[in-house]
Amino acid sequence: MPTITLPDGRTLDAPEGKRLVLALEDAGVDILHRCGGYAKCTTCRVSFSSGEPARMTVAERNRLADGGLIGQVRLSCQIPCDHDMTLKTVNRLTGTDYSDVGSRPEDSITPTPQWVDRPT
């Protein structure tokens, strides 16, 4: 079972293959996600200290490239938990004007993933 380590030292065991955004949310981590996990809004951003995945979905790559965010953050809605990661959430519900985090993403990555190597 992959382990996710947060900046406060807390660790979460995530079921193999679970979407990172859901693993974080289900563990009570305050993370914002507004588009329902479709790589459209970039609110579910995370930054990695270690364990950044070497691949990404085409949807994530395109959205990050459009926002000039390649190499700065990743979208937790597009990342499966398949190895240990150390990261921090970038956007949280706390402190925003939103009344909720957004609709819960589906269990499987959406849209249907096409995988590419992460740009360097």
Sequence and secondary structure as in RCSB ss.txt:
>XXXX:A:sequence
MPTITLPDGRTLDAPEGKRLVLALEDAGVDILHRCGGYAKCTTCRVSFSSGEPARMTVAERNRLADGGLIGQVRL
SCQIPCDHDMTLKTVNRLTGTDYSDVGSRPEDSITPTPQWVDRPT
>XXXX:A:secstr
  EEE TTS EEE  TT BHHHHHHHTT      SSSSSSS TTEEEEEE   SEEEHHHHHHHHHTT TTT EE
GGG B  S EEEEES  STTSS SS  S   SS SS   EEE   
